[in-house]
Amino acid sequence: MCLARAGVDKMFGVVGIPVTSLANRAVALGIRFVAFHNEQSAGYAASAYGYLTGRPGILLTVSGPGCVHGLAGLSNAGVNAWPMVLISGSCDQKDFGRGDFQELDQIAAVEPFSKYSVKATDITKIPTVVFEVLDRAGSGRPGGCYLDLPTDVLHQSVADSEAQKLIDEAENSRKKELIAKPLVKNSEIEKAVALLRKAERPLIVFGKGAAYARAENALKKLVESTGIPFLPTPMGKGLLSDTHELAATAARSLAIGKCDVALVVGARLNWLLHFGEPPKWSKDVKFILVDIDKDEIELRKPSVGLVGDAKDVVERIYEEIKDEPFCLGKSHPWVEAIAKKVKENVSKMEVQLAKDVVPFNYTTPLRIIRDAILGLGSPAPILVSEGANTMDVGRAVLVQTEPRTRLDAGTWGTMGVGLGYCIAAAVASPDRLVVAVEGDSGFGFSAMEVETLVRYQLPVVVIVFNNGGVYGGDRRSPEEITGPHKDDPAPTSFVPGAGYHVLTEAFGGKGYLIQTPDELKSALAESFSARKPAVLNVILDPYAGSESGRLQHKN
């Protein structure tokens, strides 16, 4: 009742002792419960749902090992700054410490990954703690929170009238400071605008924090009124269309290497942005950081730090500039340099994409997929991208034209998110098709959830790039193949030519085996039109791509 009162209308999870009745009651109250095979995938779904909707995604698990499995989603939510609440049953309070069924100190177990954790020690405490974990998950820098429900509490009962009274009291006493957004001083906005005005080579960088804040319209006004080129992070793609004339994605090295002032909105200067340091960035670049988290600003020590909601801050920057407007214009040397490099790099890429390479490399099927997706128009499908080479090459080829239509491995580079993200996207945006482009290794983490796709008849098309293993099967040199187990398959190898398409057919979905461009075009047209669960098993040359994708230096 508390979850329903708080506006929760979706839950993800795996039921069992002691939470099955809780799931059934939630469904009876109008909450859609999406049941998974594995708590890890369900947790990834809950985290992505929080990002896509702006409301905490809810994961329900059993006690002990169920809670531990749920930590994957909880930690993913925290690292990516997405709101989520993990709710787990736990053992009887009076039996804790005596070796009870699935006993675990779950409050301690979740501590490294949770913004706030609380145990409901009595049924009368449930309304207060439910509202609190939901509010805290979305406050400040969003993240995961944890609610512990002991078995004995789940077996308690109160009269409906008493329950309504407790819920009313808890709702009326919600902490308003948890919901309030920080306000930036006018003087700080003025400092930021002054830096942008004086800049010779300004750049606007935005990430998934800006996407979460729904800052796309504010960013569009700022970019187009000032003429400043922009660079999205991978999951910032689509806030402004990749095809926009000021998009600098195809000239990324030039843009970050030569800019003198960078306005960074909802993106952290972490490994994805080379920590904002030379040699990728100029040693003299001045950063204006917009972030909801004061600690992030203090860590990076920018020239100007603006602590606030991305949408609100960008709108205020725009309003400050509007009173005394400036615009670089297409003939500005910086804009011309970016546009020239974009044109050069796109032309080089298109030469490679124009070739039909069979057996498939990565670019040929990705070009066909890109064209099929763009052919659908609006609303654009939500793209889920997972894998090493599959994700890295796909990021350069696949085009995002609308906000929050790309989900990938994210800040943590997490493999295994694919099917969970697909299900979250389909549930959060039922008007959109969901298209997953997965490496066979990434797909394998959550492949059993294709049954979940079929069971709920979700409009998800999963495209598996099958190259026979992690990075592409056995890539060892003859000198490396030695020792008593040298006849075993390589640690990177899977069964060659695995029939992933047959997996979905076992549950009533549609499967396709694809080895040629015409077969891929036909399968995409048919599956996109049907909007039913499908798996396209695209066979690649096992030697296409490279080990570790673009992170070879770390392996």
SEROPA-718605 format. One line per 10 residues: their letters; for each residue x, y, z of C-alpha. Coordinates in Angstrom, 2 decimals. Example, Ala and Ser with C-alpha at 12.3 -4.5 7.8 and 13.67 -1.06 7.14 Angstrom:
2
AS	12.30:-4.50:7.80 ~ 13.67:-1.06:7.14
END
This chain:
555
MCLARAGVDK	0.00:0.00:0.00 ~ 2.83:2.40:0.84 ~ 4.59:1.76:-2.47 ~ 1.38:2.28:-4.40 ~ 0.64:5.50:-2.46 ~ 4.13:6.75:-3.28 ~ 3.44:6.32:-6.99 ~ 5.35:3.09:-7.58 ~ 3.71:1.27:-10.49 ~ 6.46:-1.16:-11.57
MFGVVGIPVT	8.59:-3.68:-9.66 ~ 11.25:-6.11:-10.83 ~ 12.46:-9.17:-9.02 ~ 12.53:-12.86:-8.20 ~ 10.01:-14.14:-5.66 ~ 10.35:-16.83:-3.00 ~ 10.54:-17.05:0.80 ~ 9.54:-14.66:2.38 ~ 8.40:-12.14:-0.27 ~ 6.00:-14.02:-2.60
SLANRAVALG	2.91:-12.66:-0.85 ~ 4.34:-9.14:-1.02 ~ 4.67:-9.44:-4.80 ~ 1.16:-10.81:-5.16 ~ -0.27:-8.01:-3.01 ~ 1.60:-5.41:-5.07 ~ 0.03:-6.79:-8.26 ~ -3.41:-6.69:-6.65 ~ -2.88:-3.00:-5.86 ~ -2.06:-2.16:-9.48
IRFVAFHNEQ	1.73:-2.45:-9.46 ~ 3.12:-4.36:-12.42 ~ 5.55:-7.01:-11.16 ~ 8.04:-8.20:-13.80 ~ 9.41:-11.55:-12.66 ~ 12.94:-12.54:-13.73 ~ 15.03:-15.68:-13.60 ~ 17.96:-14.00:-11.85 ~ 18.15:-11.13:-9.36 ~ 21.21:-9.73:-11.09
SAGYAASAYG	19.31:-9.05:-14.32 ~ 16.28:-7.83:-12.37 ~ 18.55:-5.41:-10.50 ~ 20.01:-4.06:-13.72 ~ 16.46:-3.56:-14.96 ~ 15.49:-1.65:-11.80 ~ 18.54:0.61:-12.09 ~ 17.88:1.42:-15.76 ~ 14.18:1.98:-15.06 ~ 15.19:4.62:-12.52
YLTGRPGILL	17.29:6.37:-15.16 ~ 14.67:6.22:-17.89 ~ 11.74:7.40:-15.76 ~ 13.40:9.62:-13.16 ~ 11.67:7.60:-10.43 ~ 13.36:4.95:-8.27 ~ 13.32:1.50:-9.83 ~ 12.25:-1.18:-7.35 ~ 13.96:-4.55:-7.01 ~ 12.39:-7.22:-4.80
TVSGPGCVHG	14.48:-10.21:-3.70 ~ 14.38:-13.04:-1.21 ~ 16.71:-13.06:1.79 ~ 20.40:-14.01:2.00 ~ 21.67:-15.04:-1.45 ~ 18.81:-13.19:-3.13 ~ 19.93:-9.97:-1.49 ~ 23.55:-10.67:-2.46 ~ 22.56:-11.23:-6.09 ~ 20.69:-7.94:-5.96
LAGLSNAGVN	23.87:-6.07:-5.08 ~ 24.84:-6.09:-8.77 ~ 21.93:-3.82:-9.62 ~ 22.27:-1.72:-6.46 ~ 25.95:-1.03:-7.09 ~ 25.27:-0.32:-10.77 ~ 22.67:2.26:-9.75 ~ 25.10:3.93:-7.37 ~ 28.00:4.16:-9.80 ~ 25.79:5.50:-12.59
AWPMVLISGS	23.88:7.84:-10.24 ~ 20.45:6.34:-10.94 ~ 17.66:6.08:-8.33 ~ 16.81:2.57:-7.19 ~ 15.53:0.77:-4.10 ~ 16.45:-2.81:-3.26 ~ 13.82:-4.45:-1.03 ~ 14.80:-7.81:0.43 ~ 13.14:-10.15:2.83 ~ 15.32:-11.26:5.74
CDQKDFGRGD	15.29:-13.86:8.46 ~ 13.15:-13.76:11.61 ~ 14.52:-11.07:13.95 ~ 14.40:-13.33:17.02 ~ 16.40:-16.01:15.19 ~ 19.14:-13.77:13.83 ~ 22.56:-15.01:14.92 ~ 21.34:-18.59:15.43 ~ 21.81:-19.83:11.85 ~ 18.31:-19.14:10.56
FQELDQIAAV	17.23:-19.90:6.97 ~ 19.21:-17.69:4.56 ~ 20.49:-15.64:7.48 ~ 22.70:-12.66:6.62 ~ 23.38:-9.26:8.11 ~ 21.96:-7.63:5.00 ~ 22.27:-4.08:6.28 ~ 26.03:-4.65:6.57 ~ 26.19:-6.47:3.20 ~ 24.66:-3.59:1.24
EPFSKYSVKA	26.53:-0.83:3.08 ~ 29.27:-0.17:0.44 ~ 26.66:0.24:-2.29 ~ 23.73:1.94:-0.58 ~ 23.11:5.64:0.03 ~ 20.78:4.77:2.88 ~ 19.74:1.46:4.43 ~ 17.02:0.73:6.95 ~ 15.26:-2.25:8.52 ~ 11.53:-2.16:9.22
TDITKIPTVV	11.54:-3.65:12.72 ~ 7.74:-3.57:13.05 ~ 4.81:-3.29:10.67 ~ 3.99:0.17:12.04 ~ 7.42:1.40:10.85 ~ 6.90:0.36:7.23 ~ 5.22:3.55:5.91 ~ 7.95:5.83:7.26 ~ 10.85:3.74:5.96 ~ 9.24:3.19:2.54
FEVLDRAGSG	8.82:6.91:1.91 ~ 12.30:7.55:3.27 ~ 14.16:5.11:0.98 ~ 12.23:6.35:-2.05 ~ 12.98:10.01:-1.27 ~ 16.64:9.40:-0.49 ~ 17.21:7.34:-3.65 ~ 16.29:10.33:-5.81 ~ 17.69:13.13:-3.65 ~ 20.97:14.91:-4.38
RPGGCYLDLP	23.11:12.59:-6.46 ~ 20.70:9.73:-7.19 ~ 21.66:6.20:-6.22 ~ 20.55:3.00:-4.58 ~ 18.90:2.60:-1.20 ~ 18.03:-0.55:0.73 ~ 14.93:-1.62:2.68 ~ 15.09:-4.75:4.86 ~ 11.84:-6.56:5.62 ~ 12.21:-9.33:8.23
TDVLHQSVAD	10.05:-12.41:7.90 ~ 8.28:-11.78:11.22 ~ 7.35:-8.24:10.13 ~ 5.95:-9.52:6.83 ~ 3.70:-11.86:8.84 ~ 2.33:-9.06:11.06 ~ -1.00:-7.41:10.28 ~ -3.01:-4.30:11.15 ~ -6.53:-3.20:10.31 ~ -7.00:-1.35:7.01
SEAQKLIDEA	-8.07:1.80:8.83 ~ -4.93:1.72:10.96 ~ -2.79:1.11:7.88 ~ -4.28:4.12:6.10 ~ -3.69:6.28:9.17 ~ -0.03:5.20:9.41 ~ 0.51:5.86:5.71 ~ -1.14:9.31:5.92 ~ 1.06:10.28:8.88 ~ 4.23:9.06:7.17
ENSRKKELIA	3.39:10.85:3.93 ~ 2.69:14.12:5.75 ~ 6.00:13.95:7.60 ~ 8.22:13.32:4.53 ~ 11.40:15.35:4.72 ~ 11.03:18.22:2.28 ~ 14.79:18.84:2.21 ~ 15.27:15.46:0.52 ~ 13.14:16.59:-2.42 ~ 14.44:20.18:-2.76
KPLVKNSEIE	17.02:21.00:-5.46 ~ 20.10:23.12:-4.66 ~ 20.13:26.69:-6.01 ~ 23.18:28.25:-7.67 ~ 24.08:31.83:-6.81 ~ 23.68:34.42:-9.57 ~ 27.33:35.41:-9.14 ~ 28.44:31.87:-10.02 ~ 26.28:31.83:-13.15 ~ 27.82:35.16:-14.15
KAVALLRKAE	31.35:33.74:-13.71 ~ 30.53:30.81:-15.94 ~ 29.05:33.03:-18.65 ~ 32.03:35.36:-18.50 ~ 34.36:32.43:-19.19 ~ 32.25:31.30:-22.14 ~ 32.15:34.81:-23.60 ~ 35.94:35.16:-23.51 ~ 36.63:31.67:-24.84 ~ 38.14:31.30:-28.29
RPLIVFGKGA	37.47:27.57:-28.52 ~ 34.53:26.73:-26.20 ~ 33.00:23.27:-25.97 ~ 29.84:21.97:-24.28 ~ 30.11:18.40:-22.97 ~ 27.08:16.60:-21.56 ~ 26.42:13.17:-20.16 ~ 23.75:10.89:-18.80 ~ 23.33:13.17:-15.77 ~ 21.97:15.79:-18.17
AYARAENALK	19.79:13.12:-19.77 ~ 18.44:12.10:-16.37 ~ 17.66:15.76:-15.60 ~ 15.72:16.14:-18.89 ~ 18.04:18.97:-19.92 ~ 17.74:18.42:-23.69 ~ 15.59:21.46:-24.49 ~ 17.73:23.77:-22.36 ~ 20.90:22.44:-23.99 ~ 19.44:22.83:-27.47
KLVESTGIPF	18.61:26.49:-26.81 ~ 22.08:27.15:-25.37 ~ 23.96:25.38:-28.17 ~ 21.98:26.92:-31.01 ~ 21.94:30.44:-29.59 ~ 25.70:30.51:-28.92 ~ 26.92:28.32:-31.78 ~ 29.18:26.39:-29.40 ~ 30.05:22.84:-30.57 ~ 28.97:20.00:-28.30
LPTPMGKGLL	30.27:16.57:-27.35 ~ 28.05:13.97:-25.66 ~ 29.38:11.10:-23.58 ~ 28.16:7.69:-24.81 ~ 24.86:7.78:-22.93 ~ 24.48:11.51:-23.50 ~ 24.10:10.76:-27.21 ~ 20.68:11.75:-28.48 ~ 20.06:14.66:-26.12 ~ 20.88:16.64:-29.22
SDTHELAATA	20.82:14.58:-32.38 ~ 24.08:13.01:-33.51 ~ 23.30:14.57:-36.90 ~ 23.23:18.15:-35.53 ~ 25.59:20.49:-37.38 ~ 27.39:21.43:-34.15 ~ 27.91:17.82:-33.02 ~ 31.64:17.20:-32.43 ~ 31.49:13.45:-31.74 ~ 33.29:12.59:-34.96
ARSLAIGKCD	36.00:15.14:-34.09 ~ 36.32:14.15:-30.43 ~ 40.12:14.25:-30.19 ~ 40.30:17.71:-31.75 ~ 37.42:19.03:-29.65 ~ 38.78:18.00:-26.26 ~ 42.41:18.49:-27.20 ~ 42.08:22.09:-28.38 ~ 39.15:23.61:-26.48 ~ 40.08:26.37:-24.04
VALVVGARLN	36.83:26.42:-22.03 ~ 34.65:23.35:-21.48 ~ 31.17:23.56:-19.99 ~ 30.61:20.02:-18.66 ~ 26.98:19.26:-17.79 ~ 25.97:16.10:-15.95 ~ 29.16:14.24:-16.82 ~ 32.02:13.39:-14.49 ~ 35.65:13.95:-15.39 ~ 36.40:10.27:-14.88
WLLHFGEPPK	38.03:7.69:-17.17 ~ 35.39:8.25:-19.86 ~ 36.61:11.85:-20.20 ~ 40.29:11.11:-19.48 ~ 39.99:12.77:-16.05 ~ 40.07:16.18:-17.74 ~ 43.87:15.98:-17.90 ~ 46.65:16.20:-20.50 ~ 47.60:14.81:-22.94 ~ 44.00:14.29:-24.11
WSKDVKFILV	42.97:17.73:-22.86 ~ 44.95:20.96:-23.10 ~ 46.88:21.76:-19.93 ~ 45.34:25.25:-20.02 ~ 41.69:24.28:-20.44 ~ 39.25:25.87:-18.00 ~ 36.37:23.69:-16.83 ~ 32.90:24.85:-15.84 ~ 31.36:21.83:-14.10 ~ 27.62:21.47:-13.58
DIDKDEIELR	26.84:18.65:-11.17 ~ 24.14:17.85:-8.62 ~ 26.80:16.64:-6.18 ~ 28.96:19.12:-4.28 ~ 31.55:16.43:-3.56 ~ 32.09:15.87:-7.28 ~ 32.81:19.58:-7.77 ~ 35.25:19.62:-4.85 ~ 37.05:16.53:-6.18 ~ 37.64:17.95:-9.67
KPSVGLVGDA	38.44:21.56:-8.61 ~ 37.17:23.28:-11.79 ~ 37.56:26.96:-12.63 ~ 33.83:27.32:-11.92 ~ 31.69:24.75:-10.14 ~ 27.90:24.96:-10.30 ~ 26.12:22.63:-7.88 ~ 22.59:22.12:-9.08 ~ 20.14:20.35:-11.34 ~ 21.52:20.20:-14.89
KDVVERIYEE	18.35:21.45:-16.56 ~ 17.89:24.34:-14.13 ~ 21.52:25.47:-14.33 ~ 21.69:25.32:-18.14 ~ 18.48:27.33:-18.37 ~ 19.96:29.99:-16.10 ~ 23.15:30.13:-18.15 ~ 21.02:30.59:-21.27 ~ 18.98:33.35:-19.63 ~ 22.14:35.16:-18.50
IKDEPFCLGK	23.57:35.05:-22.04 ~ 20.25:36.06:-23.64 ~ 20.46:39.52:-22.13 ~ 23.74:40.13:-23.97 ~ 23.83:37.46:-26.68 ~ 26.83:36.12:-28.58 ~ 27.09:33.50:-31.29 ~ 30.24:31.99:-32.81 ~ 28.68:31.51:-36.24 ~ 29.51:28.95:-38.92
SHPWVEAIAK	32.53:30.93:-40.17 ~ 34.16:31.10:-36.74 ~ 37.61:29.42:-36.99 ~ 36.84:26.99:-34.15 ~ 33.47:25.96:-35.56 ~ 35.00:25.60:-39.03 ~ 37.84:23.44:-37.69 ~ 35.43:21.12:-35.89 ~ 33.11:20.89:-38.91 ~ 36.03:20.14:-41.24
KVKENVSKME	37.37:17.34:-39.03 ~ 33.86:15.88:-38.59 ~ 33.40:15.81:-42.37 ~ 36.80:14.16:-42.90 ~ 36.25:11.46:-40.28 ~ 32.67:10.72:-41.29 ~ 33.78:10.38:-44.92 ~ 36.49:7.89:-43.93 ~ 34.00:5.91:-41.88 ~ 31.43:5.87:-44.69
VQLAKDVVPF	34.01:4.43:-47.09 ~ 34.44:1.49:-44.71 ~ 30.71:1.18:-44.08 ~ 29.91:1.09:-47.79 ~ 31.69:-2.24:-48.20 ~ 29.72:-5.47:-47.79 ~ 32.20:-7.73:-46.03 ~ 31.28:-11.43:-45.77 ~ 31.98:-13.29:-43.52 ~ 30.79:-10.32:-41.50
NYTTPLRIIR	33.13:-7.88:-39.82 ~ 31.58:-5.42:-37.35 ~ 30.92:-2.47:-39.65 ~ 28.83:-4.23:-42.30 ~ 26.05:-5.48:-39.99 ~ 26.19:-2.30:-37.92 ~ 25.60:-0.18:-41.04 ~ 22.59:-2.32:-41.96 ~ 21.24:-2.06:-38.40 ~ 21.83:1.71:-38.36
DAILGLGSPA	19.90:2.21:-41.58 ~ 17.03:0.00:-40.41 ~ 16.72:1.90:-37.12 ~ 16.82:5.30:-38.82 ~ 14.17:4.08:-41.24 ~ 11.72:3.72:-38.35 ~ 11.68:7.48:-37.69 ~ 10.10:8.75:-34.47 ~ 9.64:7.59:-31.80 ~ 13.13:6.21:-32.19
PILVSEGANT	13.84:2.78:-30.71 ~ 15.77:2.52:-27.46 ~ 19.15:1.00:-28.24 ~ 20.82:-1.31:-25.74 ~ 24.50:-1.80:-26.54 ~ 26.73:-4.30:-24.75 ~ 30.04:-5.97:-25.50 ~ 33.65:-4.99:-26.12 ~ 34.07:-4.53:-29.88 ~ 30.30:-4.64:-30.46
MDVGRAVLVQ	29.71:-1.66:-28.16 ~ 32.85:0.28:-29.12 ~ 32.38:0.05:-32.89 ~ 28.63:0.45:-32.51 ~ 29.06:3.74:-30.66 ~ 30.73:5.23:-33.74 ~ 28.28:3.78:-36.27 ~ 24.82:3.74:-34.66 ~ 23.06:7.10:-34.62 ~ 21.06:8.50:-31.70
TEPRTRLDAG	18.52:11.17:-32.59 ~ 16.35:11.34:-29.45 ~ 17.05:11.67:-25.70 ~ 17.51:8.62:-23.46 ~ 17.51:6.16:-26.36 ~ 20.92:4.63:-25.64 ~ 21.73:2.28:-22.76 ~ 25.19:0.75:-22.56 ~ 27.75:-0.60:-20.09 ~ 27.93:2.84:-18.46
TWGTMGVGLG	30.37:4.30:-15.97 ~ 31.44:0.91:-14.65 ~ 31.71:-0.78:-18.04 ~ 29.36:-3.46:-16.70 ~ 28.86:-6.57:-18.80 ~ 25.63:-8.51:-18.24 ~ 23.25:-5.54:-18.25 ~ 21.77:-6.23:-21.69 ~ 18.55:-8.18:-21.22 ~ 17.73:-6.43:-17.94
YCIAAAVASP	18.08:-3.06:-19.65 ~ 15.94:-4.28:-22.56 ~ 13.12:-5.27:-20.23 ~ 13.35:-1.99:-18.28 ~ 13.24:0.02:-21.51 ~ 10.24:-1.89:-22.85 ~ 8.35:-1.45:-19.58 ~ 9.30:2.22:-19.16 ~ 8.59:3.21:-22.78 ~ 5.92:0.88:-24.19
DRLVVAVEGD	5.51:3.08:-27.28 ~ 9.09:2.42:-28.38 ~ 10.69:-0.61:-29.94 ~ 13.77:-1.82:-28.06 ~ 16.76:-3.00:-30.08 ~ 19.72:-4.66:-28.37 ~ 23.03:-5.06:-30.18 ~ 24.97:-7.54:-28.06 ~ 28.26:-9.32:-28.23 ~ 27.84:-13.06:-27.69
SGFGFSAMEV	29.76:-12.85:-24.42 ~ 27.64:-9.97:-23.10 ~ 24.45:-11.73:-24.20 ~ 25.45:-14.88:-22.34 ~ 25.31:-13.19:-18.93 ~ 21.54:-12.78:-19.11 ~ 20.46:-14.89:-22.08 ~ 17.86:-16.85:-20.09 ~ 15.83:-13.66:-19.76 ~ 14.71:-14.12:-23.37
ETLVRYQLPV	12.03:-16.26:-21.76 ~ 10.98:-13.18:-19.77 ~ 10.72:-11.23:-23.03 ~ 8.44:-13.89:-24.48 ~ 6.39:-14.34:-21.31 ~ 5.52:-10.63:-21.21 ~ 5.47:-10.29:-25.03 ~ 7.77:-7.26:-24.91 ~ 8.69:-5.49:-28.17 ~ 12.40:-6.33:-27.97
VVIVFNNGGV	14.67:-7.40:-30.82 ~ 18.00:-8.81:-29.62 ~ 20.80:-8.89:-32.17 ~ 23.70:-11.12:-31.10 ~ 27.08:-10.60:-32.78 ~ 28.33:-14.17:-32.65 ~ 32.09:-14.37:-33.13 ~ 32.65:-17.47:-31.02 ~ 33.78:-16.04:-27.72 ~ 35.13:-13.15:-25.68
YGGDRRSPEE	36.72:-10.77:-28.24 ~ 36.45:-13.53:-30.85 ~ 37.44:-16.96:-29.62 ~ 40.97:-18.37:-29.47 ~ 43.53:-15.68:-30.27 ~ 46.50:-17.24:-28.52 ~ 49.84:-17.60:-30.26 ~ 51.22:-21.16:-30.62 ~ 53.71:-20.39:-27.83 ~ 50.86:-19.69:-25.41
ITGPHKDDPA	49.14:-23.04:-26.02 ~ 51.02:-25.23:-23.60 ~ 50.73:-26.99:-20.25 ~ 48.72:-30.01:-19.10 ~ 45.38:-28.47:-20.17 ~ 46.50:-27.14:-23.54 ~ 43.80:-29.17:-25.29 ~ 41.03:-27.36:-23.40 ~ 39.22:-24.54:-25.22 ~ 40.86:-21.14:-24.77
PTSFVPGAGY	39.55:-19.04:-21.83 ~ 38.05:-16.70:-24.44 ~ 36.35:-19.39:-26.55 ~ 32.71:-20.44:-26.82 ~ 31.15:-23.20:-28.92 ~ 31.69:-22.08:-32.55 ~ 28.51:-21.20:-34.42 ~ 26.35:-21.43:-31.29 ~ 22.62:-21.43:-32.12 ~ 21.51:-18.49:-29.96
HVLTEAFGGK	18.46:-18.00:-32.18 ~ 17.17:-21.44:-31.16 ~ 17.09:-20.39:-27.49 ~ 14.25:-17.94:-28.00 ~ 12.37:-20.39:-30.23 ~ 12.28:-22.83:-27.29 ~ 10.02:-20.33:-25.49 ~ 7.90:-19.31:-28.46 ~ 9.91:-16.33:-29.68 ~ 11.20:-15.80:-33.21
GYLIQTPDEL	14.77:-16.72:-34.06 ~ 16.88:-15.88:-37.11 ~ 20.25:-17.29:-38.23 ~ 22.03:-14.63:-40.27 ~ 25.16:-14.89:-42.39 ~ 24.59:-12.44:-45.28 ~ 23.54:-8.79:-45.69 ~ 20.26:-9.76:-47.39 ~ 19.38:-12.15:-44.57 ~ 20.03:-9.40:-42.01
KSALAESFSA	17.98:-6.81:-43.89 ~ 15.07:-9.21:-44.21 ~ 15.18:-10.26:-40.55 ~ 15.34:-6.65:-39.33 ~ 12.39:-5.61:-41.49 ~ 10.29:-8.55:-40.31 ~ 11.18:-8.33:-36.60 ~ 10.90:-4.53:-36.42 ~ 7.46:-4.69:-38.03 ~ 6.25:-7.51:-35.76
RKPAVLNVIL	7.35:-5.77:-32.53 ~ 7.56:-9.18:-30.84 ~ 10.44:-10.85:-28.97 ~ 13.10:-11.98:-31.44 ~ 16.76:-13.01:-31.42 ~ 18.91:-12.43:-34.50 ~ 22.02:-14.64:-34.42 ~ 24.50:-12.78:-36.64 ~ 27.56:-14.88:-37.43 ~ 30.79:-12.85:-37.54
DPYAGSESGR	34.30:-13.64:-38.64 ~ 35.94:-14.78:-35.36 ~ 38.97:-12.66:-36.20 ~ 37.05:-9.44:-36.67 ~ 37.64:-6.84:-33.95 ~ 40.41:-6.76:-31.38 ~ 41.06:-8.12:-27.91 ~ 39.66:-5.92:-25.12 ~ 38.09:-3.52:-27.63 ~ 39.51:-0.04:-27.10
LQHKN	40.93:-0.87:-23.65 ~ 43.74:-3.15:-24.80 ~ 46.25:-1.22:-22.69 ~ 44.45:-2.40:-19.54 ~ 44.48:-6.15:-20.31
END
